[in-house]
Amino acid sequence: MKARLRRIGSWIADRAGLEPIFRFLKEYKVPPELGRTKKGWFWVLGQALVFVFLAQVVTGTGLAMKYIPSPVHAWDSLQFLNNEVMWGGFVRALHYFGASAMVVLVFAHMARIVITGSYKFPRELNWITGVVLLFLVLAMAFTGQLLRWDHHGVATVDVAASILGRFPLVGPWLMEIVLSGQTVGGATLSRFFALHVIVFPLLIVAMIGVHLYLALANGVSEPPKAGRPVDPATYRSWYERHKEEGNTRFFPDVAWREVAFALLVYAVIFGLAFFLGPKGPGAPPDPTFTEQVPRPDWYFLWLYTLIWYKPAALDAVVLVWFPLLVFPALMLLPLLFGTGERAPSRRPWAVVAVGGAFVIWATLTAFGLRPHWIPNFDTDPVPAAMLAGAPPEVHAGAAVFYERGCQYCHVAYDRGGDYGPDLNQSVARLSREEMTVRIMMGIGNMPAYAHILSASEVDNVLAYIYWAAERRARPAEERDAPGASDAAEREAAEPGREGPP
Ligand code: HEC
């Protein structure tokens, strides 16, 4: 049996002209450190990306068989996949966590390459094609999100498109290309579907081909050593000698590690998909519900946090220049710093840059996970000093506002959660009657209070809301009652001190 299989195998290899390829791969040498040291484990991330991409092609093809790319049916077809199709929900989950794994791996791979200086001579083009792949992976994540056709997916693309629309010169034109129209609609969905299942995957396959060819042609980078700078005049000949010395081959000295790691990644994706299940679809899109900030998938959450919280002065920087320049800037990296030391110990700035980027990303993501999208249960009651001089119904209203949890979701004056609209602004938009109706009957995600609050309590709350908004609108120096300034409050909150009397 075994002999027969082997005979079939060598027949195919012979007739298909695979022998030279096998021979090349079998004899392909890599720097000896990769076969020996623990460092080799840091050189497996790129291959794992190829493995996960292949899995995405398989699960994605499965999903495309059932998915209907039309605004009327998309959401239902995902519900159908989740609930009716055998393994449908599981395959959706695999595809979602596979996408997450690709984003994680692509950044980990990049971080390793920056830290070990592997983008330097002669591997500048490896890096530049890698940046193109980064863009494509993010473009897949972005287009995939819209295909879910739920409220957050649609709203996320809406926001991104309006950012594109602000780019100088080409903005409006670019926005129309992306959306295939002026707003997110059926034409956008068709366009994103075509991009997600045909255009971007083909570009990724082509780019992976180029990227891998470059990896073979320029050789796998060796783990750096302090005091061994890259000199373009001597590097290539040194590298060839260095490779020969160890006689370490890709097969099997290094390949087993890559397969082992890829299997581990597969296992993690399977585990997450199995225990956490598919993502959404969430509530269907509702164009009238614009109060809520879109919540993109985790990989873009940091950006939306930034968009939402940026100071107005940084508008153009955050919305236009950063997204416009980040990819070209990344591509310039090897052209500006292409030679010299590679060891992280001699390039502390590289480690700081990677660490700093990670810390900023993690902070923004953590921040984005909290306010706006969930009530804020940590808000403090208004200090009595702030209400000094206000009529009694305002005092009573402030107490109701805090105790009945309005403040978890709404800002009045300067405090409260962001889940619902800022009431300082609502007073200008709504009449007193409209406010009352919304409080009594509820609206959207706003609970009804008709059976919770008495008529006089509602009156008091409104008195407080109007009083707070009027106070808020005054210039800062008149605004604060004595003793209620931010500084005094912060002081009072410090442990070990007495609160205000
Ligand atoms: C669970 C969070 C939550 C709580 C608690 C809550 N609200 Fe709301 N509220 C919302 C949301 C969300 C909206 C916007 C609903 C929409 O427009 O679809 C809203 C809308 C409103 C509006 C209309 C504002 C506008 O600009 O459209 C008023 C007024 C209001 N709430 C007052 C209150 C008061 C007073 C309380 C306490 C008695 C309260 N809310 C408690 C979430 C909350």
Residues whose N, C-alpha, C, O or C-beta is under 5 A from the ligand:
A	BS01	HEC	R404 G405 C406 C409 Y419 G420 P421 S426 M435 R438 I439 I443 G444 N445 M446 P447 Y449 V461
